[in-house]
Amino acid sequence: MSRRRGLIAAAVVLPFILAGCSDVAASETTPSPSPSPTQPSQSTQPSQSPSTPSATPTTKPTVKPTVPPKPKVKQKPAYYALRVEKQLDKLGYPVGDVDGDITSRAKQALCAWRETHGMPVSRGGLTLNDAYSVLNATKRPAPTREPGIYVNKTCQVLYQIVGKSYKRIVWISTGGPGYETPNRTGKVWRKWAGAHESSLYDDAYMYDSLYFLKDRPGIALHGSRVNSLVKPYPDSHRCVRVMRPQIHQIYADTPIGTKVQVYGEF
């Protein structure tokens, strides 16, 4: 009995002891120090708001691709033909019809252009070098020869140089096969104005004749009854045929004693 009472007393005292431990622990226990505001916890990282835009753009601006320049197409000489004919005609090199067709007449003009510009002389067709040379020119070149009349048999053209310039560049037709005009230098020794009949050929009329070689018979520059007799190739009987009215103009500007030189080969 006494043992039972002791157990009951012990049971009554024990809750008080436990309650006292609990209160003491709550009042006497030192609180843990709070983290310093200047020393944030290493485990805590500031989070970014998903709605805040980033300062760095997420996509690069679209760059327009560079288009390489197209290579220049090298044109054929025929592309420049009409412009070349216009320029030659403007500068006093006779081409015939200005239509972009490089005929034998236009080739005579090109031949003369090559000679007066120090290029290889030929009766060939239009080349790119010819086209560039003609289209870049603004005037005729100054002659390098003394005043006089120069007959180029290769080109079948005549140059009249008066003073320090080419007064005229005209078509001519020299002596044909068996009647070749000799390559020589002479002087105008006789002038015969107007028309007169040839002493060798019936019904062959010569106009505004300028005799420059004293051969038998004499050799002269002269106009013909019709301009169609002035071919783009050698076709006369030793004399030098010139178109009318050009021969009339040359006749007026050529005094006795003027130098006349024939050169070249067709």
Contacts in CASP RR format, 6 or more apart in sequence:
PFRMAT RR
TARGET T0000
AUTHOR 0000-0000-0000
METHOD contacts of the structure
MODEL  1
MSRRRGLIAAAVVLPFILAGCSDVAASETTPSPSPSPTQPSQSTQPSQSP
STPSATPTTKPTVKPTVPPKPKVKQKPAYYALRVEKQLDKLGYPVGDVDG
DITSRAKQALCAWRETHGMPVSRGGLTLNDAYSVLNATKRPAPTREPGIY
VNKTCQVLYQIVGKSYKRIVWISTGGPGYETPNRTGKVWRKWAGAHESSL
YDDAYMYDSLYFLKDRPGIALHGSRVNSLVKPYPDSHRCVRVMRPQIHQI
YADTPIGTKVQVYGEF
35 41 0 8 1.000
74 128 0 8 1.000
77 125 0 8 1.000
77 126 0 8 1.000
77 127 0 8 1.000
77 128 0 8 1.000
77 130 0 8 1.000
77 131 0 8 1.000
78 102 0 8 1.000
78 126 0 8 1.000
80 126 0 8 1.000
80 128 0 8 1.000
80 131 0 8 1.000
80 135 0 8 1.000
81 100 0 8 1.000
81 101 0 8 1.000
81 102 0 8 1.000
81 126 0 8 1.000
82 98 0 8 1.000
82 99 0 8 1.000
82 100 0 8 1.000
83 131 0 8 1.000
83 135 0 8 1.000
84 126 0 8 1.000
84 130 0 8 1.000
84 131 0 8 1.000
84 134 0 8 1.000
84 135 0 8 1.000
85 95 0 8 1.000
85 98 0 8 1.000
85 99 0 8 1.000
85 100 0 8 1.000
85 102 0 8 1.000
85 106 0 8 1.000
86 98 0 8 1.000
87 134 0 8 1.000
87 135 0 8 1.000
87 137 0 8 1.000
88 95 0 8 1.000
88 106 0 8 1.000
88 109 0 8 1.000
88 110 0 8 1.000
88 113 0 8 1.000
88 134 0 8 1.000
89 95 0 8 1.000
89 96 0 8 1.000
89 98 0 8 1.000
91 137 0 8 1.000
91 139 0 8 1.000
91 140 0 8 1.000
92 140 0 8 1.000
92 169 0 8 1.000
93 109 0 8 1.000
93 110 0 8 1.000
93 112 0 8 1.000
93 113 0 8 1.000
93 169 0 8 1.000
94 105 0 8 1.000
94 108 0 8 1.000
94 109 0 8 1.000
94 169 0 8 1.000
94 170 0 8 1.000
94 171 0 8 1.000
95 103 0 8 1.000
95 105 0 8 1.000
95 106 0 8 1.000
95 109 0 8 1.000
96 103 0 8 1.000
96 105 0 8 1.000
96 106 0 8 1.000
96 109 0 8 1.000
97 103 0 8 1.000
97 105 0 8 1.000
100 106 0 8 1.000
102 110 0 8 1.000
102 125 0 8 1.000
102 126 0 8 1.000
104 123 0 8 1.000
104 232 0 8 1.000
104 233 0 8 1.000
105 171 0 8 1.000
105 232 0 8 1.000
106 126 0 8 1.000
107 123 0 8 1.000
107 124 0 8 1.000
107 125 0 8 1.000
107 232 0 8 1.000
108 123 0 8 1.000
108 155 0 8 1.000
108 156 0 8 1.000
108 157 0 8 1.000
108 171 0 8 1.000
108 232 0 8 1.000
109 157 0 8 1.000
109 169 0 8 1.000
110 123 0 8 1.000
110 124 0 8 1.000
110 125 0 8 1.000
110 126 0 8 1.000
110 130 0 8 1.000
111 121 0 8 1.000
111 122 0 8 1.000
111 123 0 8 1.000
111 124 0 8 1.000
111 152 0 8 1.000
111 154 0 8 1.000
111 155 0 8 1.000
111 156 0 8 1.000
111 157 0 8 1.000
112 152 0 8 1.000
112 155 0 8 1.000
112 157 0 8 1.000
112 159 0 8 1.000
112 169 0 8 1.000
113 119 0 8 1.000
113 130 0 8 1.000
113 133 0 8 1.000
113 134 0 8 1.000
114 120 0 8 1.000
114 121 0 8 1.000
114 122 0 8 1.000
114 130 0 8 1.000
115 121 0 8 1.000
115 152 0 8 1.000
115 155 0 8 1.000
116 140 0 8 1.000
116 141 0 8 1.000
116 143 0 8 1.000
116 159 0 8 1.000
116 166 0 8 1.000
116 169 0 8 1.000
117 133 0 8 1.000
117 141 0 8 1.000
119 129 0 8 1.000
119 130 0 8 1.000
119 133 0 8 1.000
121 152 0 8 1.000
121 154 0 8 1.000
121 155 0 8 1.000
122 154 0 8 1.000
123 154 0 8 1.000
123 155 0 8 1.000
140 165 0 8 1.000
140 166 0 8 1.000
142 164 0 8 1.000
142 165 0 8 1.000
143 159 0 8 1.000
143 161 0 8 1.000
143 164 0 8 1.000
143 165 0 8 1.000
143 166 0 8 1.000
145 161 0 8 1.000
146 161 0 8 1.000
146 259 0 8 1.000
147 161 0 8 1.000
147 162 0 8 1.000
147 163 0 8 1.000
147 258 0 8 1.000
147 259 0 8 1.000
148 160 0 8 1.000
148 161 0 8 1.000
148 162 0 8 1.000
148 254 0 8 1.000
148 258 0 8 1.000
148 259 0 8 1.000
148 260 0 8 1.000
148 261 0 8 1.000
149 158 0 8 1.000
149 159 0 8 1.000
149 160 0 8 1.000
149 161 0 8 1.000
149 210 0 8 1.000
149 212 0 8 1.000
149 221 0 8 1.000
149 250 0 8 1.000
149 254 0 8 1.000
149 258 0 8 1.000
149 259 0 8 1.000
149 260 0 8 1.000
149 261 0 8 1.000
150 158 0 8 1.000
150 159 0 8 1.000
150 161 0 8 1.000
150 260 0 8 1.000
150 261 0 8 1.000
150 263 0 8 1.000
151 158 0 8 1.000
151 172 0 8 1.000
151 174 0 8 1.000
151 181 0 8 1.000
151 221 0 8 1.000
151 240 0 8 1.000
151 260 0 8 1.000
151 261 0 8 1.000
151 262 0 8 1.000
151 263 0 8 1.000
152 158 0 8 1.000
152 159 0 8 1.000
152 263 0 8 1.000
152 264 0 8 1.000
153 174 0 8 1.000
153 181 0 8 1.000
153 183 0 8 1.000
153 234 0 8 1.000
153 262 0 8 1.000
153 263 0 8 1.000
153 264 0 8 1.000
153 265 0 8 1.000
153 266 0 8 1.000
154 264 0 8 1.000
154 265 0 8 1.000
154 266 0 8 1.000
156 171 0 8 1.000
156 172 0 8 1.000
156 173 0 8 1.000
156 174 0 8 1.000
156 232 0 8 1.000
156 233 0 8 1.000
156 234 0 8 1.000
156 266 0 8 1.000
157 169 0 8 1.000
157 170 0 8 1.000
157 171 0 8 1.000
157 172 0 8 1.000
158 168 0 8 1.000
158 169 0 8 1.000
158 170 0 8 1.000
158 171 0 8 1.000
158 172 0 8 1.000
158 221 0 8 1.000
158 240 0 8 1.000
158 242 0 8 1.000
158 250 0 8 1.000
159 166 0 8 1.000
159 168 0 8 1.000
159 169 0 8 1.000
160 166 0 8 1.000
160 167 0 8 1.000
160 168 0 8 1.000
160 169 0 8 1.000
160 170 0 8 1.000
160 250 0 8 1.000
160 253 0 8 1.000
160 254 0 8 1.000
161 167 0 8 1.000
162 253 0 8 1.000
167 253 0 8 1.000
168 246 0 8 1.000
168 249 0 8 1.000
168 250 0 8 1.000
170 242 0 8 1.000
170 243 0 8 1.000
170 246 0 8 1.000
170 250 0 8 1.000
171 230 0 8 1.000
171 232 0 8 1.000
171 242 0 8 1.000
171 243 0 8 1.000
172 221 0 8 1.000
172 230 0 8 1.000
172 240 0 8 1.000
172 241 0 8 1.000
172 242 0 8 1.000
173 229 0 8 1.000
173 230 0 8 1.000
173 231 0 8 1.000
173 232 0 8 1.000
173 233 0 8 1.000
173 234 0 8 1.000
173 235 0 8 1.000
173 236 0 8 1.000
173 240 0 8 1.000
173 241 0 8 1.000
174 180 0 8 1.000
174 181 0 8 1.000
174 234 0 8 1.000
174 236 0 8 1.000
174 240 0 8 1.000
174 241 0 8 1.000
174 262 0 8 1.000
174 266 0 8 1.000
175 181 0 8 1.000
175 234 0 8 1.000
175 235 0 8 1.000
175 236 0 8 1.000
175 237 0 8 1.000
175 238 0 8 1.000
175 239 0 8 1.000
175 240 0 8 1.000
176 234 0 8 1.000
176 235 0 8 1.000
176 236 0 8 1.000
176 237 0 8 1.000
177 234 0 8 1.000
179 236 0 8 1.000
179 237 0 8 1.000
179 238 0 8 1.000
180 234 0 8 1.000
180 238 0 8 1.000
181 219 0 8 1.000
181 234 0 8 1.000
181 236 0 8 1.000
181 238 0 8 1.000
181 239 0 8 1.000
181 240 0 8 1.000
181 262 0 8 1.000
182 213 0 8 1.000
182 215 0 8 1.000
182 219 0 8 1.000
182 238 0 8 1.000
182 262 0 8 1.000
183 262 0 8 1.000
183 263 0 8 1.000
183 264 0 8 1.000
184 213 0 8 1.000
184 261 0 8 1.000
184 262 0 8 1.000
185 259 0 8 1.000
185 260 0 8 1.000
185 261 0 8 1.000
185 262 0 8 1.000
186 212 0 8 1.000
186 213 0 8 1.000
186 259 0 8 1.000
186 260 0 8 1.000
186 261 0 8 1.000
187 212 0 8 1.000
187 257 0 8 1.000
187 258 0 8 1.000
187 259 0 8 1.000
187 260 0 8 1.000
188 210 0 8 1.000
188 211 0 8 1.000
188 212 0 8 1.000
188 254 0 8 1.000
188 255 0 8 1.000
188 256 0 8 1.000
188 257 0 8 1.000
188 258 0 8 1.000
188 260 0 8 1.000
189 211 0 8 1.000
189 212 0 8 1.000
189 214 0 8 1.000
189 256 0 8 1.000
189 257 0 8 1.000
190 209 0 8 1.000
190 210 0 8 1.000
190 211 0 8 1.000
190 220 0 8 1.000
190 256 0 8 1.000
191 209 0 8 1.000
191 210 0 8 1.000
191 211 0 8 1.000
191 251 0 8 1.000
191 254 0 8 1.000
191 256 0 8 1.000
192 206 0 8 1.000
192 208 0 8 1.000
192 209 0 8 1.000
192 211 0 8 1.000
192 220 0 8 1.000
193 208 0 8 1.000
193 251 0 8 1.000
194 207 0 8 1.000
194 208 0 8 1.000
195 205 0 8 1.000
195 206 0 8 1.000
195 207 0 8 1.000
196 205 0 8 1.000
196 206 0 8 1.000
196 209 0 8 1.000
197 203 0 8 1.000
197 204 0 8 1.000
197 205 0 8 1.000
197 206 0 8 1.000
198 204 0 8 1.000
198 205 0 8 1.000
198 206 0 8 1.000
199 217 0 8 1.000
200 217 0 8 1.000
200 237 0 8 1.000
201 237 0 8 1.000
204 225 0 8 1.000
205 224 0 8 1.000
205 225 0 8 1.000
206 220 0 8 1.000
206 222 0 8 1.000
206 223 0 8 1.000
206 224 0 8 1.000
206 239 0 8 1.000
207 222 0 8 1.000
207 223 0 8 1.000
207 224 0 8 1.000
207 225 0 8 1.000
207 244 0 8 1.000
207 247 0 8 1.000
207 248 0 8 1.000
208 222 0 8 1.000
208 223 0 8 1.000
208 244 0 8 1.000
208 247 0 8 1.000
208 248 0 8 1.000
208 250 0 8 1.000
208 251 0 8 1.000
209 220 0 8 1.000
209 221 0 8 1.000
209 222 0 8 1.000
209 223 0 8 1.000
210 220 0 8 1.000
210 221 0 8 1.000
210 222 0 8 1.000
210 250 0 8 1.000
210 251 0 8 1.000
210 254 0 8 1.000
210 260 0 8 1.000
211 218 0 8 1.000
211 219 0 8 1.000
211 220 0 8 1.000
212 219 0 8 1.000
212 220 0 8 1.000
212 221 0 8 1.000
212 260 0 8 1.000
213 219 0 8 1.000
213 260 0 8 1.000
215 238 0 8 1.000
219 238 0 8 1.000
219 239 0 8 1.000
219 240 0 8 1.000
220 239 0 8 1.000
220 240 0 8 1.000
221 239 0 8 1.000
221 240 0 8 1.000
221 242 0 8 1.000
221 247 0 8 1.000
221 250 0 8 1.000
221 260 0 8 1.000
222 239 0 8 1.000
222 240 0 8 1.000
222 241 0 8 1.000
222 242 0 8 1.000
222 247 0 8 1.000
223 230 0 8 1.000
223 241 0 8 1.000
223 242 0 8 1.000
223 243 0 8 1.000
223 244 0 8 1.000
223 247 0 8 1.000
224 230 0 8 1.000
224 241 0 8 1.000
224 244 0 8 1.000
227 243 0 8 1.000
227 244 0 8 1.000
229 235 0 8 1.000
229 236 0 8 1.000
229 241 0 8 1.000
230 241 0 8 1.000
230 242 0 8 1.000
230 243 0 8 1.000
233 266 0 8 1.000
234 266 0 8 1.000
235 241 0 8 1.000
240 262 0 8 1.000
242 250 0 8 1.000
END
